[in-house]
């Protein structure tokens, strides 16, 4: 319930600021240009060149992002992402609008300081919202629990497998021996059968050879008998 009230209250500040930036862009150009110039001055030249040159376009873009992200936060849609987006947009806004250290006029300095502190407080609220899990465990906690659960499951499964192997190894060994013996008998039987076939084939060839010799001898004898006829 608190979240449903706090998120719209926090988001309303940035939605209103974004709408004002879109409607009165000219009033925000100077502050935006100041932020862009400061950013270029602290970055290496290679990266400073990537900073946009049009402060008006940057101001409009920032205003649109504030309205969009603030609306999502108020509706409770993607609250962590929208809060993070608003926090990133708030930092340059704070520096650009409330740089109280740049002025020596007491009244102006006091006004900027109050604005600076107010925006920093709001930034703290965004930081808390960006880390809020809505009462659910954080990502690191869930990852840690997942690892613990996986480790426990693996240990339990490993113990169960080990126990199963211990209980059945004798049966598996006996079955392996029986299979080996059966395979050995099959090999011996197949070898004997092959030997018998080889011997039968050899005998058959020998018989055919003897039969041919006998037929040839008989023909010779018949021929000789013809020569002795009167």
C-alpha positions as semicolon CSV with decimal commas, in nm:
position;residue;x (nm);y (nm);z (nm)
1;X;0,000;0,000;0,000
2;X;0,282;0,240;0,089
3;X;0,448;0,176;-0,246
4;X;0,125;0,257;-0,433
5;X;0,117;0,598;-0,264
6;X;0,488;0,675;-0,252
7;X;0,570;0,599;-0,615
8;X;0,314;0,841;-0,767
9;X;0,418;1,109;-0,516
10;X;0,783;1,073;-0,611
11;X;0,710;1,046;-0,982
12;X;0,488;1,356;-0,988
13;X;0,790;1,585;-0,931
14;X;0,968;1,453;-1,239
15;X;0,657;1,435;-1,457
16;X;0,582;1,801;-1,380
17;X;0,945;1,896;-1,447
18;X;0,943;1,705;-1,776
19;X;0,620;1,870;-1,890
20;X;0,756;2,214;-1,801
21;X;1,074;2,139;-1,996
22;X;0,872;2,041;-2,304
23;X;0,642;2,342;-2,283
24;X;0,909;2,598;-2,192
25;X;1,219;2,455;-2,350
26;X;1,384;2,795;-2,391
27;X;1,392;2,839;-2,013
28;X;1,601;2,522;-1,976
29;X;1,841;2,563;-2,266
30;X;2,102;2,762;-2,069
31;X;2,115;2,506;-1,786
32;X;2,134;2,220;-2,037
33;X;2,414;2,389;-2,229
34;X;2,604;2,444;-1,903
35;X;2,579;2,074;-1,821
36;X;2,692;1,976;-2,170
37;X;2,992;2,208;-2,149
38;X;3,093;2,070;-1,808
39;X;3,060;1,715;-1,939
40;X;3,282;1,791;-2,239
41;X;3,544;1,951;-2,014
42;X;3,589;1,639;-1,798
43;X;3,584;1,381;-2,077
44;X;3,873;1,289;-2,307
45;X;3,857;1,466;-2,643
46;X;3,761;1,145;-2,825
47;X;3,451;1,103;-2,607
48;X;3,376;1,475;-2,571
49;X;3,310;1,490;-2,945
50;X;3,024;1,243;-2,900
51;X;2,832;1,483;-2,674
52;X;2,537;1,642;-2,864
53;X;2,586;2,000;-2,977
54;X;2,221;2,108;-2,971
55;X;2,119;2,192;-2,609
56;X;1,756;2,252;-2,707
57;X;1,723;1,903;-2,853
58;X;1,888;1,753;-2,545
59;X;1,653;1,945;-2,316
60;X;1,346;1,825;-2,507
61;X;1,473;1,468;-2,504
62;X;1,539;1,480;-2,130
63;X;1,193;1,628;-2,070
64;X;1,027;1,353;-2,271
65;X;1,219;1,086;-2,086
66;X;1,118;1,233;-1,752
67;X;0,752;1,234;-1,848
68;X;0,768;0,876;-1,979
69;X;0,971;0,728;-1,694
70;X;0,777;0,926;-1,432
71;X;0,445;0,801;-1,572
72;X;0,564;0,440;-1,562
73;X;0,683;0,483;-1,205
74;X;0,352;0,636;-1,099
75;X;0,161;0,346;-1,254
76;X;0,394;0,089;-1,098
77;X;0,511;-0,035;-1,438
78;X;0,877;-0,130;-1,450
79;X;0,936;0,073;-1,130
80;X;1,303;-0,019;-1,088
81;X;1,392;0,064;-1,448
82;X;1,193;0,388;-1,452
83;X;1,342;0,497;-1,117
84;X;1,694;0,427;-1,245
85;X;1,622;0,631;-1,560
86;X;1,496;0,925;-1,356
87;X;1,799;0,906;-1,126
88;X;2,037;0,923;-1,422
89;X;1,847;1,224;-1,561
90;X;1,836;1,394;-1,221
91;X;2,213;1,414;-1,176
92;X;2,284;1,657;-1,464
93;X;1,970;1,852;-1,372
94;X;2,097;1,905;-1,018
95;X;2,436;2,021;-1,140
96;X;2,295;2,246;-1,411
97;X;2,023;2,419;-1,212
98;X;2,152;2,426;-0,857
99;X;2,526;2,488;-0,882
100;X;2,520;2,713;-0,572
101;X;2,899;2,719;-0,559
102;X;2,910;2,926;-0,877
103;X;2,741;3,234;-0,735
104;X;2,846;3,474;-0,459
105;X;2,510;3,646;-0,415
106;X;2,372;3,532;-0,076
107;X;2,007;3,509;-0,177
108;X;2,079;3,328;-0,503
109;X;2,326;3,100;-0,330
110;X;2,069;3,011;-0,061
111;X;1,799;2,941;-0,321
112;X;2,028;2,717;-0,524
113;X;2,147;2,536;-0,214
114;X;1,790;2,459;-0,105
115;X;1,706;2,334;-0,454
116;X;2,023;2,125;-0,457
117;X;1,940;1,960;-0,124
118;X;1,578;1,899;-0,227
119;X;1,682;1,731;-0,551
120;X;1,947;1,524;-0,371
121;X;1,676;1,403;-0,130
122;X;1,456;1,309;-0,424
123;X;1,753;1,136;-0,584
124;X;1,787;0,928;-0,268
125;X;1,423;0,828;-0,300
126;X;1,483;0,720;-0,659
127;X;1,788;0,520;-0,552
128;X;1,581;0,335;-0,291
129;X;1,303;0,272;-0,545
130;X;1,550;0,141;-0,804
131;X;1,664;-0,121;-0,551
132;X;1,318;-0,207;-0,419
133;X;1,214;-0,565;-0,497
134;X;0,859;-0,523;-0,384
135;X;0,910;-0,751;-0,086
136;X;1,060;-1,026;-0,303
137;X;1,410;-1,167;-0,248
138;X;1,688;-0,990;-0,435
139;X;1,860;-1,133;-0,739
140;X;2,177;-1,221;-0,549
141;X;1,978;-1,401;-0,279
142;X;1,777;-1,595;-0,536
143;X;2,092;-1,689;-0,723
144;X;2,255;-1,805;-0,400
145;X;1,951;-2,014;-0,308
146;X;1,941;-2,163;-0,657
147;X;2,305;-2,268;-0,626
148;X;2,241;-2,422;-0,284
149;X;1,936;-2,607;-0,412
150;X;2,125;-2,737;-0,715
151;X;2,417;-2,849;-0,495
152;X;2,186;-3,028;-0,251
153;X;1,998;-3,195;-0,536
154;X;2,323;-3,305;-0,698
155;X;2,450;-3,452;-0,370
156;X;2,122;-3,635;-0,311
157;X;2,117;-3,771;-0,664
158;X;2,481;-3,876;-0,634
159;X;2,411;-4,063;-0,311
160;X;2,107;-4,233;-0,463
161;X;2,305;-4,341;-0,769
162;X;2,589;-4,473;-0,553
163;X;2,344;-4,669;-0,337
164;X;2,169;-4,810;-0,644
165;X;2,501;-4,924;-0,791
166;X;2,605;-5,088;-0,463
167;X;2,276;-5,276;-0,442
168;X;2,278;-5,405;-0,799
169;X;2,645;-5,450;-0,886
170;X;2,645;-5,824;-0,795
171;X;2,344;-5,890;-1,018
172;X;2,502;-5,693;-1,300
173;X;2,829;-5,886;-1,262
174;X;2,649;-6,221;-1,268
175;X;2,449;-6,117;-1,573
176;X;2,768;-6,005;-1,747
177;X;2,930;-6,341;-1,677
178;X;2,627;-6,532;-1,806
179;X;2,625;-6,321;-2,121
180;X;2,995;-6,381;-2,171
181;X;2,951;-6,758;-2,129
182;X;2,657;-6,764;-2,368
183;X;2,855;-6,565;-2,621
184;X;3,149;-6,805;-2,584
185;X;2,924;-7,106;-2,646
186;X;2,777;-6,941;-2,955
187;X;3,125;-6,873;-3,090
188;X;3,236;-7,234;-3,032
189;X;2,920;-7,371;-3,189
190;X;2,955;-7,144;-3,490
191;X;3,320;-7,245;-3,529
192;X;3,232;-7,617;-3,515
193;X;2,957;-7,574;-3,768
194;X;3,193;-7,388;-3,998
195;X;3,449;-7,668;-3,963
196;X;3,189;-7,931;-4,054
197;X;3,089;-7,734;-4,358
198;X;3,451;-7,699;-4,460
199;X;3,513;-8,072;-4,426
200;X;3,197;-8,158;-4,618
201;X;3,301;-7,922;-4,893
202;X;3,649;-8,074;-4,902
203;X;3,513;-8,428;-4,916
204;X;3,273;-8,335;-5,189
205;X;3,553;-8,194;-5,404
206;X;3,767;-8,505;-5,346
207;X;3,481;-8,735;-5,441
208;X;3,420;-8,543;-5,760
209;X;3,786;-8,565;-5,848
210;X;3,794;-8,943;-5,794
211;X;3,477;-8,982;-5,995
212;X;3,633;-8,798;-6,286
213;X;3,944;-9,018;-6,270
214;X;3,734;-9,335;-6,266
215;X;3,530;-9,219;-6,562
216;X;3,846;-9,142;-6,755
217;X;4,001;-9,483;-6,674
218;X;3,684;-9,658;-6,781
219;X;3,687;-9,486;-7,117
220;X;4,049;-9,590;-7,172
221;X;3,969;-9,950;-7,089
222;X;3,676;-9,958;-7,329
223;X;3,895;-9,819;-7,603
224;X;4,158;-10,086;-7,552
225;X;3,895;-10,359;-7,558
226;X;3,783;-10,242;-7,899
227;X;4,135;-10,289;-8,035
228;X;4,130;-10,657;-7,934
229;X;3,810;-10,745;-8,116
230;X;3,840;-10,991;-8,418
